[in-house]
Amino acid sequence: MLYSEKVMDHFKNPRNVGVIEDADGIGEVGNAKCGDIMKIYLKIDNDIITDIKFETFGCGSAIASSSMATELIKGKPVKDALKLTNKAVAEALDGLPPHKMHCSVLAEEAISSAIKDYYDKNNIPYTDDTFKSLAHSHEEE
C-alpha cells in the first residue's frame, strides 16, 4: 500500500478546510513542478493560533499534509507553529512516499508564510532565522 491509513483519512476527510475571511495571516505557496498550491489562513489571539483553515489545490498527499499540519498547530502558540517541520507533518501521517515528501515541505512553508504575513501586518519584529524554512525553500528542486 502506497499511503498510510492516516494519509487516506486526511485526504478523504480533511480537517480545517476553508477560508477565514478576516484572517490575521495568510500564506500561499506553490510548487510549480507538481502543480500543488497551498493557502493557509490564521486567526491569532494573544499569540495563540485560535483558528486555522486551508485551501489546497493538489494531490492527495498535499491535501493530507495541509490537513495534518493545521491539526498539529491549532490552539498552539505561534512560536510552536514556527517549529513545525515537514518531517513532523510526515511522521504524524505515518509517513509519505519519498516522491511526495515535498507536499509536507509545502505545508511547513505555507504555515511559515502565513505567520510571516501576520508579523508583517502587526509590525512584529523578526530575524531572518525566524523564517529560515522560507529562505531555503525550493533550492533542492
N, C-alpha and C positions, 0 to 999 in steps of 0.2 A: 504493500500500500504506500502510495506516494505521500499522502498527507495524514497527519495525526487527526484523531477524533476532535481535538480542540480546534485545530485549523478549520475543519469542516463545520464545526459548531459555530465558530465566529464568522465563517463565511455565510452560512445559511441563516443564522440569527444574529447579525451584527448588533453590537451594543452602541448606544450613543450616536446613532446616525442622525444627521440633520444639520440645521443651521441655527446659530444663536444670533438673532437679529442685532442685538446691541452688545456684541462681543467686546470684551476688553482687549483681546489679542486675536489676530487671525494670521495663520501661517499657511502658505501654499507652496508646495514643492512638487517637482515633476521629474520623471526620468524619461527623457525623450527616446532612449533606446528601446524601452519596453512599452512606452505609452501610458505608464501609470501616473496619475495626478492625484495628489492628496491635499485636502484642505482641512485644517483644524481650527476650531473656534473655541476660545477660552472665556469663561466667566471667572473673574478673580476677585475675591473679597478678603481683605486683611491678609493678603499674601497666601491665601488658600484657593486652590482651584475648585470652586464650588460647582461648576458645570463645565462640561466639555462635549463638543459634538464634532462629527467629521463627515466630510463628503469625499468619497474616494471613487475615482474612475480607474478601474484597473482589474487585474486578475484576482482570483480568489485569495491568493496569498497576501496581496496588497490590502484587500478588504479586511481579512482576518488580522493582519498586523495593525491596521488602524484601530480596529475594534478592541483588540487586546491592549494596545498602548493606552487608549483612552481609559480603559478599566483600571490599568495599573496606576494612573496618576490622579484619577478623580478623587477629590477630597483631600489631596495631599498638598503640602506646602510647595510653592513654586520652586524652591531650591532642590527639593527632592525630584520634582519633574525634570529639572535640568540634568539630573544624574542618570536619568533613564537611558540605557544603552540599547542598541539594536539587538545585542546578544540577550539582554534580559527579556526583550519582547519575544524573540525566537524561542528562548527557553520556556517562557510562560505558555507558549503554543505547543510545547513538547517537540520543538524542532521544526525547521523548514528545510525543504530540499536545497542543496547548495546553490543551484541556479535561481533560487527565489529569495536568498538572503538579502538581496538589495531592497526587497519590499520592507523588511524590518528596519533597514537603514533609512528608508524614506519616512517611516513613522517617527523615528528619532528626530530626523531633520525637520519634519513638519511641526512637531511639538516645540523644538528649539526656536524655529522661525516664529511661531505664534507668541512665545514668551518674549522674544526679542521685540516683536511688534508692540506688545504690552509695555515693555520697558521704555521703548521709544516714545510711545504716546503719553506716558506718565513721567517722562524725563527722569527715569530711574537710572543712575549711573551703572555702567558695567564695563568690564575689561574685555579684551579680545578673547581671553581664556574662557570667559563665561559661555561663549557660543562656539567653542572650538569645533564642535561637530559640523557647524555650518561652514567654517573656514576651510576645512579639509574635504568637504563633501565633493563627491564625484571625481576626485583625482584618480581613483582606481578604475574609473570606467574607460 
